Amino acid sequence: MGYMIDGVEYEYDEEKFLLEPNYSDEAVKVIAAEEGITLTDDHWLVVEFLRNQYRDHGQTPNFRNFLKEIDEQHPGKDWKKLLYDLFPMQPARQAVRVSGLPKPYGKGGY
């Protein structure tokens, strides 16, 4: 069982995280729709941030590091509040899932 993305079924685990990363925009759209999320520019900014973190580090940051690093790269927003508005079901996990990335380590990353 998995997500149907561009006519191909991609497997996910019991929490609906992809088993392998998928960096296509279509993956984000499909998973966001499954999560009941209507994508905005801020969603896409977070997706790109997390995908870059995954490419650079092989995993995504835990919530504390997520907040710190995204604020350093994109200052001027209340990221803690915004992330909960964008991804209300545990942002450090739901944002990773919507980004088309595998399940974070431990309690949400490094």
C-alpha positions in Angstrom: 0.0 0.0 0.0 1.2 3.5 -0.8 0.7 6.9 -2.4 -0.1 7.0 -6.1 2.3 9.7 -7.5 2.5 10.3 -11.3 0.9 6.9 -11.9 3.4 5.0 -9.7 2.6 3.6 -6.3 5.2 4.6 -3.7 5.2 2.5 -0.5 4.9 4.0 2.9 5.2 2.7 6.5 2.5 2.4 9.1 2.6 6.1 9.8 2.4 7.0 6.1 6.0 8.1 5.7 7.5 7.2 2.4 10.1 4.5 2.7 12.4 6.3 0.2 12.5 10.1 -0.4 10.5 11.5 -3.4 11.6 15.0 -4.3 8.9 15.6 -6.9 6.4 18.5 -6.5 3.6 16.0 -7.3 4.6 13.9 -4.2 4.0 17.0 -2.0 0.7 17.7 -3.6 -0.6 14.1 -3.2 0.6 13.7 0.4 -0.7 17.1 1.4 -4.1 16.3 0.0 -4.1 13.0 1.9 -3.3 15.0 5.1 -6.0 17.6 4.4 -3.5 20.4 3.8 -4.0 23.2 1.3 -0.6 24.2 0.2 0.6 27.8 0.5 3.9 29.5 -0.3 4.9 29.0 3.3 4.3 25.2 3.0 6.6 25.1 0.0 9.3 27.1 1.8 9.2 24.5 4.6 9.2 21.6 2.2 12.3 23.0 0.4 14.0 23.6 3.7 13.4 20.1 4.9 14.4 18.5 1.6 17.7 20.4 1.7 18.3 19.3 5.3 17.6 15.7 4.3 20.0 15.9 1.3 22.7 17.6 3.3 22.5 15.6 6.6 20.7 12.4 5.6 17.9 13.2 8.1 15.7 16.1 9.2 16.2 18.2 12.3 14.3 17.8 15.6 11.8 20.5 16.3 14.1 22.7 18.3 16.8 22.7 15.6 14.1 23.0 12.9 12.9 26.2 14.5 16.4 27.6 15.0 17.6 26.8 11.5 14.6 27.9 9.5 14.5 31.2 11.5 18.2 31.7 10.6 17.5 31.1 6.9 14.2 32.9 6.8 14.0 35.5 9.7 11.1 37.7 10.5 8.3 35.2 11.1 7.1 33.5 14.3 8.1 30.1 13.0 6.8 28.2 16.1 3.3 29.5 15.6 3.4 29.3 11.9 4.6 25.7 11.8 1.7 24.7 14.0 -0.7 26.6 11.7 0.8 25.0 8.6 1.2 21.4 10.0 -1.1 21.1 13.0 -0.4 17.4 13.6 3.2 17.6 15.0 5.0 19.9 12.6 8.4 18.1 12.9 6.7 14.9 11.7 3.8 16.1 9.5 6.0 18.5 7.6 8.5 15.8 6.9 5.8 13.4 5.7 4.3 16.1 3.4 7.8 16.8 2.1 8.0 13.3 0.7 10.7 12.2 3.1 11.2 9.1 5.2 10.3 8.9 8.9 12.5 11.1 11.1 14.9 9.5 13.6 14.0 9.3 17.2 11.6 12.1 18.3 11.7 14.0 15.0 15.3 14.2 13.7 18.8 15.0 14.9 
